[in-house]
Amino acid sequence: MTHTKGPWEVRRCSEEIGMPLEVVAPSRHVAKIYEHSHVEANARLIAAAPALYEALKAMYAVWGYKSDGHTPELSDQVEAALALVEGKP
């Protein structure tokens, strides 16, 4: 799977009220989020996605295997989240 490399950051498209926020990477536009009650929180979550994905992969590589005695439910959640990101069933 390939995605636009981070870091991603949140920028305001304009200082005008009602203008959307955008998430941008160094080389391109990633997303535009339009005003509603959670716009800034949603934009920050989207911008954090590459870092969260890399951290989750690294954590799972070290701690995530069920055979290591960790909580199987947590391993299942991590596997499901990684599959969702990677487009796996």
Rosetta blueprint (number, residue, H / E / L):
1 M L
2 T L
3 H L
4 T L
5 K L
6 G L
7 P L
8 W L
9 E E
10 V E
11 R E
12 R E
13 C L
14 S L
15 E L
16 E L
17 I L
18 G L
19 M L
20 P L
21 L E
22 E E
23 V E
24 V E
25 A L
26 P L
27 S L
28 R L
29 H E
30 V E
31 A E
32 K E
33 I E
34 Y L
35 E L
36 H L
37 S L
38 H L
39 V H
40 E H
41 A H
42 N H
43 A H
44 R H
45 L H
46 I H
47 A H
48 A H
49 A H
50 P H
51 A H
52 L H
53 Y H
54 E H
55 A H
56 L H
57 K H
58 A H
59 M H
60 Y H
61 A H
62 V H
63 W H
64 G L
65 Y L
66 K H
67 S H
68 D H
69 G L
70 H L
71 T L
72 P H
73 E H
74 L H
75 S H
76 D H
77 Q H
78 V H
79 E H
80 A H
81 A H
82 L H
83 A H
84 L H
85 V H
86 E H
87 G L
88 K L
89 P L
